[in-house]
Amino acid sequence: MEPLLNTVRVFEENYDYWTSHDFTAIPEYLLNRIDELGNYFMLEPDLNRLFEIPEDFRSNLLESKHVKMFLSYFNPLHVEMYLELAQKEAEICLILTEPVFDRMKKDYYEDLKFLLESKNVEIYTCEKSVTLKDVVTERFCSLVLFDKKGKFDHQRLMSFDESALKWCEELFSYYKDRSTQLEKL
């Protein structure tokens, strides 16, 4: 009964978010354990900072030593953070969907090359069309789901709960197993 009540709590706390977003990118076995997201909160940027990375997310990410990110949309501000993390010698594993990889290769070739040549960075590409962003570190996790029309709306779920970190790690592993490691450009 407790998992059911916890699942209801996860959805009730942000009912509008869950009913307006597409979670078909989450495999069924993880969807059945969505209660493990635990005590999460929603980060929603104010209108004056809509295109900036939320400070709570950014500061926690840059303090992390082990970073795993699945990215299905491109944000040029993220490239800066990858480079900063790589220079700090954080262990980084990036999974990029094909469109994100293509954009980075076209517009940020030297940065992508630097990351690929860094001993502490692994990059994978995923051919599947996936509408989510999953970030997990030893400190926190973040999940971004697109809305039901396939649009990104700048809302992100963030949690520091151990169960949420484990859940997001499993989601990351699910897509890593379905991706190809990039060896060279």
C-alpha angles and dihedrals in degrees: 000000000000095000089051092051091047090050091051089049092052091054097038095054091063104015095158091052095051095044094049099043132079115237097171088112088068111088115241096246090058094041087056088057098044089126087076089076082083119176103004132159133209121242112208118172119226116246093257091059101033095130096042125091109255110258094229089057096041097048094047092047094050091050092053123103098194116043129179119181133178109195127191097167132048125239117173090210089064091062089062090053094049090052093048091049092048091050089051086053095241113163105251131187115183126187112193126188113233095259091050091047091048091051093049092047092049101041104021102031097143092047091048090048091050091051093047091050093048112106092220097052130083120186126195131181125217120205094195119099102241127174105207144076119220123188124178130172135161087268108043146341133228131196127193120189123188119233121260090269091058094255128137111232103182094249117130134180115224131187140173095193115124091227091054091050090052092047093050090045089056091048090051091049091050091060095037088059088055095047136081122236114239111231100174141352 
